[in-house]
């Protein structure tokens, strides 16, 4: 009984390690896609920002509200 439990526990640990490695790879891929997306001309040339503090500052200077658009198109 103890041996079966130990084997099952070892399997769970190995599965967890593999999952963490996959999650890190996936996060790195998403980060690269995100950086590519915000480097595109439609984002850079129009003065958009993805920094909330910068948006607050700009909105305050111009007396305008903040328009926030949430998407994750870089994940495709």
C-alpha positions in Angstrom: 0.0 0.0 0.0 2.8 2.4 0.9 4.7 1.6 -2.2 1.6 2.3 -4.4 1.1 5.6 -2.7 4.7 6.5 -3.1 4.6 5.7 -6.8 1.4 7.7 -7.3 2.9 10.6 -5.4 6.1 10.4 -7.5 3.9 10.5 -10.6 2.1 13.6 -9.4 5.3 15.3 -8.7 6.7 14.6 -12.2 3.4 15.7 -13.8 3.6 18.9 -11.7 7.1 19.6 -12.8 6.2 19.0 -16.5 3.2 21.4 -16.1 5.3 24.1 -14.6 7.8 23.9 -17.5 5.0 24.0 -20.0 3.4 27.0 -18.3 6.8 28.9 -18.3 7.2 28.1 -22.0 3.7 29.2 -22.8 4.2 32.4 -20.8 7.4 33.2 -22.6 5.6 32.7 -26.0 2.8 35.0 -24.9 5.2 37.6 -23.8 7.0 37.5 -27.1 3.7 37.8 -29.0 2.6 40.7 -26.8 5.9 42.6 -27.4 5.6 42.0 -31.1 2.0 43.3 -31.1 2.7 46.6 -29.2 5.7 47.3 -31.5 3.4 47.4 -34.5 2.9 50.8 -36.1 -0.8 51.1 -35.4 0.1 51.0 -31.7 3.3 53.1 -31.7 2.3 55.7 -34.2 -1.0 56.6 -32.6 0.4 57.4 -29.2 -1.3 54.5 -27.4 0.0 53.3 -24.1 -0.4 50.1 -22.1 0.8 51.8 -18.9 -2.0 52.9 -16.6 0.0 55.5 -14.8 1.0 57.1 -18.1 -2.6 57.1 -19.3 -3.7 58.8 -16.0 -1.1 61.5 -16.5 -2.0 62.1 -20.1 -5.7 62.2 -19.3 -5.1 64.7 -16.5 -3.0 66.9 -18.7 -5.5 67.0 -21.5 -8.7 66.9 -19.4 -9.9 63.8 -21.1 -11.2 60.5 -19.9 -9.3 57.2 -20.3 -10.5 54.8 -22.9 -9.5 51.3 -22.0 -9.8 48.4 -24.4 -9.1 45.0 -23.1 -8.1 42.2 -25.5 -5.6 39.5 -25.9 -5.3 39.1 -29.6 -1.6 38.3 -29.3 -2.5 35.0 -27.7 -3.9 33.6 -31.0 
